[in-house]
Amino acid sequence: MLGGSFWVAMLRNGLSAFLLMTVFLLLDRPKLPMKKTILYYVVYGASLNFFTVCGIWFPFGALLSSPV
């Protein structure tokens, strides 16, 4: 089962990744259109948050080990 510290870490890491990418987006002049750049930033931030906080095995392991 996922504890409270897991969700706090997920929220904290996601917020810091979002803020850092927002700063870079404000400072940068992207080659791509702004909508596509923001979409790429969102996909990258979500994957970064997922892999950094819990790794690929933790959510699947928690789901598989929980009683049905």
C-alpha positions as a Markdown table, in Angstrom:
| # | Residue | x | y | z |
|---|---|---|---|---|
| 1 | Met | 0.0 | 0.0 | 0.0 |
| 2 | Leu | 1.2 | 3.5 | -0.8 |
| 3 | Gly | 1.9 | 5.6 | 2.3 |
| 4 | Gly | 1.6 | 9.3 | 2.9 |
| 5 | Ser | 5.3 | 9.9 | 2.4 |
| 6 | Phe | 5.1 | 8.5 | -1.1 |
| 7 | Trp | 2.4 | 11.0 | -2.1 |
| 8 | Val | 4.2 | 13.9 | -0.4 |
| 9 | Ala | 7.4 | 13.0 | -2.3 |
| 10 | Met | 5.4 | 12.7 | -5.6 |
| 11 | Leu | 3.8 | 16.1 | -5.1 |
| 12 | Arg | 7.0 | 17.8 | -4.0 |
| 13 | Asn | 9.0 | 16.4 | -6.9 |
| 14 | Gly | 6.3 | 17.2 | -9.4 |
| 15 | Leu | 5.9 | 20.7 | -8.2 |
| 16 | Ser | 9.7 | 21.4 | -8.3 |
| 17 | Ala | 9.9 | 19.9 | -11.9 |
| 18 | Phe | 6.9 | 22.0 | -13.0 |
| 19 | Leu | 8.5 | 25.2 | -11.6 |
| 20 | Leu | 11.9 | 24.5 | -13.0 |
| 21 | Met | 10.4 | 23.8 | -16.5 |
| 22 | Thr | 8.3 | 27.0 | -16.2 |
| 23 | Val | 11.4 | 29.1 | -15.6 |
| 24 | Phe | 13.2 | 27.5 | -18.6 |
| 25 | Leu | 10.1 | 28.0 | -20.8 |
| 26 | Leu | 10.0 | 31.7 | -19.8 |
| 27 | Leu | 13.7 | 32.2 | -20.5 |
| 28 | Asp | 13.8 | 30.2 | -23.7 |
| 29 | Arg | 12.7 | 31.0 | -27.3 |
| 30 | Pro | 11.6 | 27.5 | -28.5 |
| 31 | Lys | 12.1 | 26.4 | -32.1 |
| 32 | Leu | 8.8 | 24.6 | -32.1 |
| 33 | Pro | 5.4 | 26.3 | -31.6 |
| 34 | Met | 4.5 | 27.2 | -28.0 |
| 35 | Lys | 1.6 | 24.7 | -27.7 |
| 36 | Lys | 3.8 | 21.8 | -28.9 |
| 37 | Thr | 6.7 | 22.9 | -26.6 |
| 38 | Ile | 4.3 | 23.0 | -23.6 |
| 39 | Leu | 3.0 | 19.6 | -24.5 |
| 40 | Tyr | 6.5 | 18.2 | -24.6 |
| 41 | Tyr | 7.3 | 19.8 | -21.3 |
| 42 | Val | 4.2 | 18.3 | -19.7 |
| 43 | Val | 5.0 | 14.8 | -21.0 |
| 44 | Tyr | 8.7 | 15.1 | -19.9 |
| 45 | Gly | 7.7 | 16.4 | -16.5 |
| 46 | Ala | 5.2 | 13.6 | -15.9 |
| 47 | Ser | 7.7 | 11.0 | -16.9 |
| 48 | Leu | 10.5 | 12.6 | -14.9 |
| 49 | Asn | 8.2 | 12.7 | -11.8 |
| 50 | Phe | 7.1 | 9.1 | -12.3 |
| 51 | Phe | 10.6 | 7.6 | -12.8 |
| 52 | Thr | 12.3 | 9.8 | -10.1 |
| 53 | Val | 10.0 | 9.3 | -7.2 |
| 54 | Cys | 8.8 | 5.8 | -7.5 |
| 55 | Gly | 10.6 | 4.0 | -10.3 |
| 56 | Ile | 8.8 | 1.8 | -12.7 |
| 57 | Trp | 8.5 | -1.1 | -10.3 |
| 58 | Phe | 6.9 | 0.5 | -7.2 |
| 59 | Pro | 3.4 | 1.2 | -8.5 |
| 60 | Phe | 3.1 | -2.1 | -10.3 |
| 61 | Gly | 4.5 | -4.0 | -7.3 |
| 62 | Ala | 2.1 | -2.3 | -5.0 |
| 63 | Leu | -0.8 | -3.1 | -7.2 |
| 64 | Leu | 0.2 | -6.7 | -7.7 |
| 65 | Ser | 0.8 | -7.3 | -4.0 |
| 66 | Ser | -2.5 | -5.8 | -2.8 |
| 67 | Pro | -5.2 | -8.3 | -1.9 |
| 68 | Val | -8.0 | -8.6 | -4.4 |
